[in-house]
């Protein structure tokens, strides 16, 4: 992946507040919790918002105490959502307790924000493990984790196999045997599904989305999208707008 592409992705994924997207707050909140529940760390990073940003109420006149109160509320909501998606109550509340105690020890607002980001990522990765546990072997779970962490780049089976310290041929056979689909098809399906989510909850253009997911060309992106979503990106956005899922552009 080129430095230019990495800078482009970085600016879009982690500085979305500066892009002035016109998300409906409830849509963004739903997308955020859905991303955690599905163990989707990349979408979590896109849809998460800092604590006490626009729309948050005032729970204390002291800024640091106010932030900590909102942290506790956030931890409780995420824990309950994860329980509804399959995480055991014990694990969910243990994570909540751990991070609330960490936040309580913070002496600056910056530290609280850092712990909040850490908590969100921890819950998301735990949910990914919950959803994959008992379904696939450890090697395929690790392969799926690798794919999920690199959806915004070009994913090659050789690099994934190297990460797992196994041969590409063995990974290819094992992946097809356990998931029922070839490695490359699984990757493209996941990219298409995430692209569809971005179309619902963001103001990215088709070209930007194609670039964000590392497609070699716009035409190839459209081809992959049509294969797994059943229509072109343009048709998908038009249909979604008709059903009130996204605003017309």
C-alpha positions in Angstrom: 0.0 0.0 0.0 1.4 3.4 -1.0 2.2 6.2 1.5 -0.3 8.3 -0.3 -3.1 5.8 0.2 -2.2 5.3 3.9 -2.4 9.0 4.5 -5.7 9.2 2.6 -7.2 6.4 4.7 -5.8 7.8 7.9 -7.2 11.2 7.3 -10.6 9.8 6.5 -10.9 7.2 9.2 -9.5 9.0 12.3 -10.3 12.7 11.6 -13.9 12.3 10.5 -15.0 15.2 12.8 -13.1 17.6 10.6 -14.9 16.3 7.5 -18.2 17.9 8.6 -20.3 14.8 7.8 -24.0 15.3 8.2 -24.9 12.1 10.0 -28.1 11.8 11.8 -27.0 11.2 15.4 -29.3 8.2 16.0 -28.0 6.5 12.8 -24.4 7.0 13.8 -25.1 5.7 17.3 -26.8 2.6 15.8 -23.9 2.1 13.4 -21.4 2.4 16.3 -23.1 -0.2 18.5 -23.6 -2.5 15.6 -19.9 -2.3 14.8 -19.0 -3.3 18.3 -21.5 -6.1 18.3 -20.1 -7.6 15.1 -16.5 -7.2 16.2 -15.8 -4.7 13.4 -12.9 -2.6 14.7 -12.6 -0.6 11.5 -16.2 0.6 11.4 -16.0 1.2 15.2 -13.2 3.7 14.5 -15.2 5.4 11.9 -18.5 5.7 13.8 -17.2 6.4 17.4 -17.3 9.9 18.7 -15.4 11.4 21.6 -17.0 11.5 25.0 -18.8 14.8 25.8 -18.8 15.9 22.2 -21.9 17.5 20.8 -25.2 16.1 22.1 -23.9 15.0 25.5 -25.6 16.3 28.6 -23.9 17.9 31.6 -23.7 15.6 34.6 -21.2 17.6 36.6 -19.9 21.2 36.6 -16.4 19.8 37.0 -15.2 18.9 33.4 -13.1 15.9 34.5 -15.8 14.5 36.8 -18.4 15.1 34.1 -16.2 13.1 31.6 -15.8 10.2 34.1 -19.6 10.1 34.7 -20.2 9.8 30.9 -17.5 7.2 30.7 -19.4 5.1 33.2 -22.6 5.5 31.3 -20.8 4.5 28.0 -19.3 1.4 29.7 -22.7 0.3 30.9 -24.4 0.7 27.5 -21.6 -1.1 25.7 -21.6 -3.9 28.2 -25.4 -4.4 27.9 -25.3 -4.3 24.1 -22.5 -6.9 24.0 -24.5 -9.2 26.4 -27.4 -9.0 24.0 -25.1 -10.0 21.2 -23.7 -13.1 22.9 -21.0 -12.0 25.4 -21.5 -13.5 28.9 -22.7 -11.0 31.6 -19.7 -12.0 33.7 -17.2 -11.1 31.0 -19.1 -8.0 29.9 -19.3 -6.5 33.4 -15.8 -7.5 34.3 -14.5 -5.5 31.4 -16.8 -2.6 32.4 -15.5 -2.7 36.0 -11.8 -2.8 34.8 -12.1 0.2 32.6 -14.3 2.2 34.9 -11.6 1.8 37.6 -8.9 2.8 35.1 -10.9 5.9 34.2 -11.4 6.8 37.9 -7.6 6.9 38.4 -7.1 9.3 35.5 -6.1 12.9 36.4 -6.6 14.5 33.1 -9.4 14.5 30.4 -6.9 13.3 27.8 -6.2 10.2 29.8 -10.0 9.5 30.1 -10.4 9.8 26.4 -7.5 7.4 25.9 -9.0 4.8 28.3 -12.4 5.2 26.5 -10.8 4.4 23.1 -9.0 1.4 24.7 -12.3 0.2 26.2 -14.2 0.4 22.9 -11.5 -1.5 21.1 -11.3 -4.2 23.8 -15.0 -4.8 23.7 -15.0 -5.0 19.9 -12.2 -7.5 19.8 -13.8 -9.6 22.5 -17.1 -9.6 20.5 -15.2 -10.8 17.5 -13.7 -13.7 19.5 -17.2 -14.5 20.9 -18.7 -14.7 17.5 -15.9 -16.8 16.1 -15.4 -19.1 19.0 -16.5 -22.7 18.5 -17.1 -22.0 14.8 -13.6 -22.1 13.3 -10.2 -23.4 14.2 -7.8 -21.1 16.0 -5.8 -20.6 12.7 -8.9 -19.6 10.8 -10.0 -17.3 13.6 -6.6 -15.6 13.5 -6.9 -15.4 9.7 -10.3 -13.7 10.0 -8.9 -11.4 12.6 -6.1 -10.4 10.2 -8.6 -9.8 7.4 -10.8 -7.7 9.7 -7.8 -5.6 10.8 -6.7 -5.0 7.2 -9.8 -4.4 5.2 -8.7 -1.0 4.2 -5.7 -2.4 2.3 -5.0 -5.0 -0.3 -5.1 -8.3 1.5 -3.0 -11.1 0.0 -3.2 -14.7 1.1 0.6 -14.9 1.1 0.9 -12.1 3.7 -1.9 -13.6 5.8 -0.2 -17.0 5.8 3.1 -15.4 6.7 1.3 -13.7 9.7 0.0 -17.1 10.8 3.4 -18.9 10.1 1.8 -21.4 7.8 2.0 -22.0 4.0 -0.4 -20.1 1.6 -1.4 -23.5 0.1 -2.4 -24.9 3.5 -4.2 -21.7 4.5 -6.1 -21.8 1.2 -7.3 -25.4 1.7 -8.1 -24.9 5.4 -10.0 -21.6 4.8 -12.2 -23.1 2.1 -12.9 -26.2 4.1 -14.0 -24.3 7.2 -15.7 -21.2 5.8 -17.0 -22.8 2.6 -15.6 -20.1 0.4 -12.2 -19.3 -1.1 -10.0 -16.8 0.8 -10.3 -14.1 -1.9 -14.0 -14.4 -2.1 -14.4 -14.0 1.7 -12.2 -10.9 1.6 -14.2 -9.3 -1.1 -17.5 -10.1 0.6 -16.4 -8.5 3.8 -15.2 -5.4 1.9 -18.5 -5.1 0.0 -20.5 -5.4 3.2 -18.5 -2.7 4.9 -18.7 -0.5 1.9 -22.5 -0.9 2.0 -22.5 0.2 5.7 -20.5 3.3 4.9 -23.0 4.2 2.2 -25.8 4.1 4.8 -24.0 6.1 7.5 -21.5 8.4 5.9 -21.1 11.0 3.1 -18.3 9.2 1.3 -18.5 9.1 -2.4 -18.2 5.8 -4.3 -14.7 6.8 -5.4 -13.6 7.5 -1.9 -15.1 4.2 -0.6 -13.4 2.3 -3.4 -10.1 3.8 -2.4 -10.7 3.3 1.3 -11.1 -0.5 0.8 -8.0 -0.8 -1.4 -9.8 -1.8 -4.7 -7.5 -1.6 -7.7 -10.1 0.4 -9.7 -13.6 1.9 -9.5 -14.9 -0.6 -12.1 -13.6 -3.6 -10.0 -15.2 -2.1 -6.9 -18.6 -1.9 -8.7 -18.2 -5.5 -9.9 -17.5 -6.8 -6.4 -20.2 -4.7 -4.8 -22.8 -6.0 -7.3 -21.7 -9.6 -6.8 -22.2 -9.6 -3.0 -24.8 -6.9 -2.5 -26.9 -7.7 -5.5 -26.8 -4.2 -7.1 -24.4 -1.4 -8.0 -23.4 1.2 -5.4 -25.6 3.7 -7.2 -28.6 1.4 -7.2 -28.0 0.5 -3.5 -27.9 4.2 -2.4 -31.0 5.0 -4.5 -33.0 2.0 -3.0 -31.8 2.9 0.6 -32.8 6.5 0.1 -36.3 5.4 -1.0 -36.7 3.3 2.2 -35.5 6.2 4.3 -32.2 4.6 5.3 -30.1 7.4 3.9 -30.7 10.9 2.7 -30.6 11.5 -1.0 -27.3 12.9 -2.3 
